Amino acid sequence: MAVRLRRPREEHEGGRIEIVPLIDIMFFLLATFILATLGMTQTQALAPVRLPASSKGTVSPERSLVVAVDAAGTLILDGRALGRNELVAELRRRAEAAPGRPALVQGDARTPFAAMTRALEAVGEAGITEVRFAAEPSAQER
């Protein structure tokens, strides 16, 4: 008597997609993107600013409104060069959307004092009362 072995019917109908490896890949990608996002810093104003060095300072964990002033004295918010009046209007709009949010002023080490004063006045006119300055740690602290 001959025994005839047959494959189950579902294997005859086509290939199967295994879902477990796909879930593994998705979790790997999710973890990769989370780690990459944590590595990015919020204090970057997308401006070519070389910060001055400071021997004292603290790290601010909260998200700030970042205003950068480059070496030429240009006021920059989120990578966009703005005039003083435009900067005041935009800062006021953002401060009303998130009250109590501090402003972080990033001045290039070569920025003239008058340009930094314009940035501080714009922040004050927008109604932001808490202002912080960005600086790189000095060589002694690294």
N, C-alpha and C positions, 0 to 999 in steps of 0.2 A: 504494500500500500504506500503510495507516494503522498508525502505531505507537502502541500503548497503554501508557502509563506507569502503573505501579502502585506504591503505597507498600509498603515492607516489611511483612510480616505482624505484627511485634511492635508497630508503631505503631497498628495497628487494634485491638489488644486492650486498650488503656487508656493512661493517663498513666504517665510514668516519674518516679520520685523520684531526683533527682540527689543523690548522697551527698557529693560534694566540698564544696558550700556548707555542708552540715550539719556536716561535720568542721571547716571554718573557723570556724563559729559556736561550736562547742564549745571549740576552742582559745582563741578570744577570751574566752569566759566564764571558762575556767580561768585565763587570765592575769589577768583582772580580779579574780577572787576571791583569787588569790595576792597581788596587789599590795594589795588592801584588807586582807588579813590581816596583811601586813607592816607596814602603817600603824598597826595597833592595838598598844597597849603592854600588856605583862603587869603592870606595876606598878600598874594601876588596881584598887583593892579594891572598886569599885562602891559607894563610900561618899562622901557629900558632905564631903570633907576638903580644906581649903585649906592646902596645905603651906607651911611657913616657907621663907624665902629663905636661900641659903647661897652664899658666895663661893668655897668650895673643895668639891670633890666629884668623884666618878667615876661613870661609868655602869656598872651591873652587867649583863653580857650574859646571865648565867644566870638561869633561872627560880627565883623565890623564893616562899616561903610568905608571903603578904601579910596582915598584921594591921593594921587601921586603927582609930584611936581618934578619934571625932568630938569636936566642941567640948563636948558634954555629958558626955564620958567613956565613951561606949558602946563596947564592944569589938566589932569587926566583922571577920568572915572571909568572903570571897567574897560580900559584899553581905548577909550574914545577921548580925543582932545576936545575940551569944551571951553567956551568963553566963561568969564566970571559969572555973568547973569544966568547962563544956561546951567552952570554948575550949582548955583544957589537953588534954582528951581527944581533940579533933579534931586538934590540932597533933601530939600524940603518934602518932596513927594515921597521919597523913600523913608524919611524919618517919620512921616505921618502913618505910613503903612506898618512900620515896626517901631513904635515908641520906645525910648530908652536904649536904643541901639547906639553904641559908641562910634565915633569916627576915628579912623586910623590914617594919619598923614604920613606918607612916604616921601621924603625929600631926598633928592640925589645929593651926594656929598659935595658936589660942585654947584648946587643951587644957590642963587643969590638970596640974601635974607628978605629982600622985598617980595620975591615970588612966594616964599613961605608965608609971609605976612598976608598976602592976598588969599592964599589957600585957607589960612586960619580965619580970616574975616568972612570968607564964603561959608565956612562950616558954621560959624557963629550966627550969621544971618539966616541960615536954614533952621535955626532953633535947636541945634545939637549942642548939648551942654558938656558932654564927656568927650574929650579929645585925647588921643594917644599918638605917640610918635614911634615910627618903626626904625630900628637900628640893627646892624649885624653885631653878633658877639665879638668882642675884641680878641686878638690873637692869644691873650693870656688864658681866656676861658675855653678855648677850643680844645 
